[in-house]
Amino acid sequence: MHLAFAASDAALLVPSLDGDGDGRVAAAEVVRARPAIEGAMKSFVVVSGDGDLCDGHVTDAALTEGDGVIVDATFTCAHEPAGFDLAFPGLSVLGPSHRHVARTIGTSTADALLTADTPHVAFVTRTGEPRTPEPASSSRRWLVVVGLVVAFVGAALVRRARRRPHGRG
């Protein structure tokens, strides 16, 4: 799963991200905040496969070009599910005016608009037929990969513009 955030939004989710308090997130601050990012992502996104929670962990976090932070996370389910439910309870932290797009790739590719009021998306990986759970083994775990692109609109842009001193682009 790829989660992209404006740096200011990432700092709302992970208050310790801007370690020196200068209003900007530096690459070294992302590295230092990795444990806090991991903790924040556990409450930001919850993945279930056929109703069973999947275990997630952050595999990478870095700055992106253009004042962004990208977080890669992997979710491991106990069995191969036919469908997934993604819940984003952490969207409420970013405020009601934020709009986010989740792109899911399964039997088809679909985009879903997510907000604090509608923070769920479900998708089918194959035929959509229920499957009997298979026990997980160390050599066989199924991973969920979903792209999430955060659209920066409305209040996020206004808030960012207010925080940025005039004369800096």
C-alpha positions as CSV (number, residue, x, y, z in Angstrom):
1,M,0.0,0.0,0.0
2,H,1.3,3.4,-0.9
3,L,0.1,6.3,1.1
4,A,1.0,9.8,-0.1
5,F,0.5,12.9,2.1
6,A,1.3,16.6,1.9
7,A,4.0,17.1,4.5
8,S,1.7,19.3,6.6
9,D,-0.9,16.6,6.7
10,A,1.7,13.9,7.6
11,A,2.8,16.2,10.5
12,L,-0.9,16.3,11.7
13,L,-0.9,12.5,11.7
14,V,2.6,12.2,13.3
15,P,3.2,15.3,15.5
16,S,6.8,14.3,16.1
17,L,7.5,14.3,12.4
18,D,8.6,18.0,12.3
19,G,11.2,17.3,15.0
20,D,12.8,20.8,15.1
21,G,9.5,22.6,14.9
22,D,10.4,24.8,11.9
23,G,7.2,24.0,10.0
24,R,9.0,21.9,7.3
25,V,9.7,18.2,7.2
26,A,13.2,17.2,6.3
27,A,14.4,13.8,5.1
28,A,16.3,13.2,8.4
29,E,13.2,13.9,10.4
30,V,11.3,11.2,8.4
31,V,14.0,8.7,9.2
32,R,14.0,9.7,13.0
33,A,10.2,9.5,13.1
34,R,9.9,6.1,11.6
35,P,8.6,4.4,14.8
36,A,6.0,7.2,15.2
37,I,5.0,6.9,11.6
38,E,4.5,3.1,12.1
39,G,2.3,3.8,15.1
40,A,0.3,6.4,13.3
41,M,-0.3,4.2,10.3
42,K,-1.7,1.5,12.5
43,S,-4.5,3.8,13.5
44,F,-4.8,5.6,10.1
45,V,-5.6,2.5,8.0
46,V,-7.1,-0.9,8.9
47,V,-7.2,-3.7,6.4
48,S,-9.5,-6.8,6.6
49,G,-9.5,-9.8,4.3
50,D,-12.9,-11.6,4.3
51,G,-13.7,-10.0,7.6
52,D,-10.4,-11.0,9.4
53,L,-7.9,-8.3,10.3
54,C,-4.7,-8.3,8.4
55,D,-1.4,-7.4,10.2
56,G,0.3,-4.3,8.8
57,H,3.7,-2.7,9.1
58,V,5.5,0.2,7.4
59,T,8.2,-0.9,5.0
60,D,9.4,2.6,4.0
61,A,8.8,6.3,4.5
62,A,10.4,9.1,2.6
63,L,10.0,12.6,1.4
64,T,8.7,13.1,-2.1
65,E,9.3,15.8,-4.6
66,G,7.0,18.7,-4.1
67,D,6.6,18.8,-0.3
68,G,5.1,15.3,0.3
69,V,5.7,12.3,2.4
70,I,5.1,8.8,1.1
71,V,4.6,5.8,3.3
72,D,4.7,2.2,2.0
73,A,3.0,-0.4,4.1
74,T,2.5,-4.1,3.7
75,F,-0.5,-6.0,5.2
76,T,-0.3,-9.8,5.7
77,C,-3.5,-11.8,6.1
78,A,-3.8,-15.2,7.7
79,H,-5.4,-16.7,4.6
80,E,-5.9,-15.8,1.0
81,P,-9.1,-13.7,1.0
82,A,-11.4,-13.1,-1.9
83,G,-12.1,-9.6,-0.9
84,F,-10.7,-6.8,1.2
85,D,-12.1,-3.9,3.2
86,L,-10.0,-0.9,3.8
87,A,-11.0,1.5,6.6
88,F,-9.3,4.8,7.1
89,P,-10.3,6.0,10.6
90,G,-7.4,8.4,10.6
91,L,-9.0,10.6,7.9
92,S,-10.9,12.4,10.7
93,V,-7.6,13.9,11.9
94,L,-7.1,15.6,8.6
95,G,-10.5,17.4,8.8
96,P,-13.8,17.2,7.0
97,S,-12.7,19.2,3.9
98,H,-10.1,16.7,2.8
99,R,-10.8,14.5,-0.1
100,H,-8.8,11.4,-0.8
101,V,-8.7,8.9,-3.7
102,A,-8.1,5.2,-3.1
103,R,-7.2,3.2,-6.1
104,T,-7.9,-0.5,-5.7
105,I,-6.6,-3.2,-8.0
106,G,-8.3,-6.5,-7.9
107,T,-10.7,-8.2,-10.4
108,S,-10.8,-4.7,-11.8
109,T,-9.3,-1.3,-11.0
110,A,-11.5,1.3,-9.3
111,D,-11.1,4.6,-7.7
112,A,-13.1,5.6,-4.6
113,L,-13.5,9.0,-3.1
114,L,-12.8,8.8,0.7
115,T,-13.7,11.4,3.3
116,A,-13.9,11.5,7.1
117,D,-17.7,10.7,6.6
118,T,-17.0,7.9,4.1
119,P,-13.7,6.3,5.1
120,H,-14.2,2.8,3.7
121,V,-13.5,1.0,0.5
122,A,-14.0,-2.6,-0.4
123,F,-12.8,-4.6,-3.3
124,V,-12.7,-8.1,-4.7
125,T,-9.4,-9.8,-5.6
126,R,-10.6,-12.5,-7.9
127,T,-14.0,-13.9,-8.6
128,G,-15.6,-12.7,-5.4
129,E,-16.5,-16.2,-4.3
130,P,-16.0,-16.8,-0.6
131,R,-13.0,-19.0,0.1
132,T,-12.3,-21.4,2.9
133,P,-9.6,-19.9,5.1
134,E,-6.3,-21.5,4.7
135,P,-3.8,-21.5,7.6
136,A,-0.9,-19.2,7.2
137,S,2.6,-20.6,7.1
138,S,6.0,-18.9,7.2
139,S,6.4,-19.5,3.4
140,R,2.8,-18.6,2.4
141,R,1.3,-15.3,3.3
142,W,-0.8,-13.1,1.1
143,L,0.0,-9.5,0.8
144,V,-2.4,-6.6,0.1
145,V,-1.1,-3.9,-2.2
146,V,-3.3,-0.9,-2.8
147,G,-2.4,2.5,-4.0
148,L,-3.7,5.4,-2.2
149,V,-3.2,8.8,-3.6
150,V,-4.1,11.8,-1.4
151,A,-5.7,14.7,-3.3
152,F,-4.8,18.0,-1.9
153,V,-7.9,20.3,-2.1
154,G,-9.8,22.9,-0.3
155,A,-8.7,23.6,3.3
156,A,-5.5,21.7,2.9
157,L,-4.2,24.1,0.3
158,V,-5.4,27.1,2.2
159,R,-3.8,25.9,5.5
160,R,-0.5,25.1,3.7
161,A,-0.5,28.6,2.0
162,R,-1.0,30.2,5.4
163,R,1.9,28.3,7.0
164,R,4.3,29.1,4.2
165,P,6.1,32.5,4.5
166,H,5.6,34.9,1.5
167,G,8.4,34.8,-1.1
168,R,9.0,31.0,-0.8
169,G,7.7,28.8,-3.6
